[in-house]
Amino acid sequence: MSANSPDQYASTTSETSQLSPDLQQVAAELAHYNTLYPRQRTPDATAVVSSAVETHQTQLYEALHNPSTAAEVIALVNDSYHLTFRPTKLDTIAKDFYLDNFQTILSYLEDFDDPTAIAHACEALRRGIEPIERYKEIDHASTERAQQLSAIDSLINFAPAFMRQYPERSQMLPLAAVYNYGALEQKNSLTRMGVELMLESQADIAHLGISLLPMAVSYSSAEDRRAYIEPAVETLIARHGITPEVATKAWLTERAEHNYAETLANNLAVMQQLEALRPGMKICETLYRDFGILNFADRPFDVLVRQFDQRDESGPYILMTFPGFDGTRSYSASHETVEREYLKVVAQAESKGFHVRMTETRTKDDLKHLQKTMSERYGAITHWNIHSHGDGKTLVLSEGYAKNPLDGYVRTADIPEVIQRSRLGLSPRINVMSCSGGMEEGVAQAVHTHTGAIVLSPTRTAEMNTMDFLETEPGVFDWSITYQLGMDDVRIARFAND
């Protein structure tokens, strides 16, 4: 017997499997081909597996209706689906298996305890709804379409109670398939269900409703968006103590129109998590009122919580200002480098007795007000990171947010008005983290000329690569930052009086 023979897998499987010997042999064939061609479709696999599954269809159905073998047989059919060229007769067999037993597979979601078994069941439900040829135009008069719509109805009817009872398991439900393949009324039904969940007081249930928002906004009718989605979003934002129009306007201008729904859902989800962690303490309202934070999903979660908890503590601090507009998400915590480097800087700063105050500004007046409130509350600004997009001679705080569009831009000529020298401490260090900010006669040089601060900024288009907050000599703290463009290092301009 060869090392990779099906017989070897059969002997191994039989030790733990409760399937019949015939189905164990089918599983052995699958294991054999999965080892030879992991997750690949090959002619050999197609021929052998199709023949084996077709021969034992009756046993497959019987095994599904036996609770002790149901999880195994669902996994077996899923695995056979992975291995075959499409479309084949096996696709039809598997499709019939999923649709004929759709309600039964749904019911097992409440009975299975093993996460892998639950995942396999959800995968089977998704495949039952998906057409065999996904890119082929749907024949709305076909029997397959009628079965598909019936399966979607079953899922929609099953989901509300299940999601409330098992919120953790519900994250795997194939609800996206409803939006992808359902009729308009089915999509609207799912949207209305999502809205109801979104307004639940239990955070993990509300999160399930929020997770449906991007698809709901994209696929639902205009009437349902106006009647259900928008009022629910406004209600949810208002619960967190923020004026809905302020938040939605910021999020709409923060991202391109087609990404607005994703931005909406991400921010609402983080706001729910923050409130759940600090119940009744108005954490979101406070972070917005005191620090201008509205893009909650773009800031490191742990830093926001720590900043809220330490908001009344005094001592030296690093001020970080982020723009309201970050269309490329260059400064978002969803960017792996950004999250890693900022969490590192926060740890370095705290080890040296510094707090980190993350803030957002959207207009020139925001930036001026921020310097006033931060310096009056926490002391003069000595270490400041100014994050912004720009072209070297302009800092872009927002686009389309301010009534006067020019109020969202800080040009070199605006620096003496916007950057308040009286709010800075002795020997301040300022990073202008904006593309080409360090160019000759650019914004970084203008900040230095006006304030006398030591100012660092990249000389051309760049992405931050590493950032450290170091004690360069006893009692003196400064930045060490590197930038890159592709694989190339980018030079940093340093403006200083020494």
Summary of the structure (lengths in Angstrom):
residues: 498
radius of gyration: 28.8
end to end distance: 79.5
largest distance: 85.6
contacts: 1640
relative contact order: 0.05
helix: 57%
strand: 14%
